[in-house]
Amino acid sequence: MTYTKAQTTRVSRYKYIRHRIILFLIAHFNHLLNTYMCLYLIILVIHIQSIISNKFILKKEL
């Protein structure tokens, strides 16, 4: 299969755009994942702190 100059530029442009979209999606997903992980870690730390403080309060009451 031989392409004319216009067809090859169109195909390469399509591949370039698709490549850019995939990279953008990966970067965006990575950013969302990082944000989610940060929130999860913060919630986990708060949760652990509340558990520790609850145990401390229970020990004081006993």
Rosetta silent file (secondary structure, phi, psi, omega in degrees, C-alpha in Angstrom):
SEQUENCE: MTYTKAQTTRVSRYKYIRHRIILFLIAHFNHLLNTYMCLYLIILVIHIQSIISNKFILKKEL
SCORE:     score description
SCORE:     0.000 S_00000001
   1 L     0.000  123.979  177.633    0.000    0.000    0.000 S_00000001
   2 L  -109.548  140.273  179.675    1.404    3.337   -1.043 S_00000001
   3 L  -107.558  150.405  169.955    0.190    6.604    0.400 S_00000001
   4 L   -80.645  170.001 -177.471    0.230   10.047   -1.140 S_00000001
   5 H   -59.406  -43.155 -178.126    1.921   12.857    0.770 S_00000001
   6 H   -63.517  -40.080 -179.309   -1.398   14.207    2.092 S_00000001
   7 H   -66.564  -42.218 -178.522   -2.487   10.775    3.342 S_00000001
   8 H   -65.109  -40.478  178.893    0.786   10.116    5.170 S_00000001
   9 H   -66.277  -36.774  179.071    0.642   13.498    6.907 S_00000001
  10 H   -65.247  -44.608 -179.839   -2.978   12.848    7.865 S_00000001
  11 H   -64.317  -45.236 -178.923   -2.112    9.408    9.258 S_00000001
  12 H   -66.568  -35.837  177.273    0.928   10.679   11.139 S_00000001
  13 H   -65.767  -40.995  177.683   -1.100   13.601   12.485 S_00000001
  14 H   -61.981  -44.690  178.873   -3.808   11.186   13.641 S_00000001
  15 H   -63.017  -39.789  179.927   -1.207    8.989   15.329 S_00000001
  16 H   -63.742  -46.200 -179.983    0.364   12.055   16.948 S_00000001
  17 H   -63.283  -42.886  179.263   -2.985   13.308   18.242 S_00000001
  18 H   -62.434  -41.432  178.873   -3.898    9.847   19.529 S_00000001
  19 H   -61.636  -43.789  179.075   -0.501    9.601   21.234 S_00000001
  20 H   -62.578  -41.826 -179.644   -1.030   13.021   22.841 S_00000001
  21 H   -63.868  -44.047  179.722   -4.517   12.047   24.060 S_00000001
  22 H   -62.069  -44.704  179.063   -3.220    8.792   25.569 S_00000001
  23 H   -62.016  -42.090  179.747   -0.374   10.640   27.309 S_00000001
  24 H   -61.941  -44.186 -179.670   -2.818   13.273   28.580 S_00000001
  25 H   -63.845  -42.406  179.776   -5.166   10.598   29.934 S_00000001
  26 H   -62.154  -45.383 -179.418   -2.305    8.746   31.626 S_00000001
  27 H   -62.965  -43.316 -179.139   -1.033   11.984   33.210 S_00000001
  28 H   -64.457  -43.803  179.613   -4.549   12.962   34.287 S_00000001
  29 H   -63.521  -41.556  178.702   -5.251    9.510   35.727 S_00000001
  30 H   -61.266  -42.408  179.144   -1.930    9.564   37.540 S_00000001
  31 H   -63.066  -45.063  179.341   -2.772   12.975   39.011 S_00000001
  32 H   -62.589  -41.620 -179.368   -6.200   11.760   40.138 S_00000001
  33 H   -63.328  -43.580  178.759   -4.654    8.635   41.634 S_00000001
  34 H   -62.076  -43.687  179.073   -2.082   10.697   43.539 S_00000001
  35 H   -61.503  -44.550 -178.959   -4.787   13.030   44.857 S_00000001
  36 H   -62.838  -42.975 -179.832   -6.915   10.063   45.898 S_00000001
  37 H   -63.914  -41.012  178.613   -3.967    8.380   47.618 S_00000001
  38 H   -60.985  -46.618  179.081   -3.131   11.592   49.496 S_00000001
  39 H   -61.047  -42.785 -179.385   -6.727   11.903   50.702 S_00000001
  40 H   -61.969  -43.361  179.841   -6.766    8.239   51.672 S_00000001
  41 H   -64.553  -41.327  179.086   -3.543    8.595   53.655 S_00000001
  42 H   -61.857  -45.599  179.262   -4.833   11.707   55.419 S_00000001
  43 H   -62.265  -40.886  179.614   -8.079    9.922   56.336 S_00000001
  44 H   -61.917  -45.377  179.890   -6.089    6.893   57.505 S_00000001
  45 H   -62.174  -45.389  179.082   -3.843    9.030   59.726 S_00000001
  46 H   -61.295  -42.312 -179.842   -6.844   10.830   61.234 S_00000001
  47 H   -61.844  -46.332  179.942   -8.562    7.492   61.787 S_00000001
  48 H   -63.217  -42.430  179.130   -5.504    5.988   63.504 S_00000001
  49 H   -61.122  -41.679 -179.718   -5.118    9.102   65.671 S_00000001
  50 H   -66.584  -37.625  177.856   -8.766    8.909   66.729 S_00000001
  51 H   -63.321  -45.514 -179.341   -8.377    5.192   67.570 S_00000001
  52 H   -62.566  -44.688 -179.339   -5.266    5.920   69.647 S_00000001
  53 H   -66.154  -35.822  177.268   -6.969    8.806   71.455 S_00000001
  54 H   -64.167  -44.042  178.280  -10.039    6.646   72.101 S_00000001
  55 H   -62.524  -40.220 -179.974   -7.879    3.905   73.637 S_00000001
  56 H   -62.695  -44.410  178.741   -6.078    6.539   75.706 S_00000001
  57 H   -63.329  -42.784  179.785   -9.411    7.933   76.971 S_00000001
  58 H   -62.520  -41.573  178.415  -10.643    4.422   77.767 S_00000001
  59 H   -62.957  -39.734  179.040   -7.470    3.696   79.723 S_00000001
  60 H   -62.942  -41.546 -178.513   -7.907    6.934   81.659 S_00000001
  61 H   -67.602  -34.828  178.546  -11.500    6.042   82.501 S_00000001
  62 L   -71.521    0.000    0.000  -10.480    2.586   83.699 S_00000001
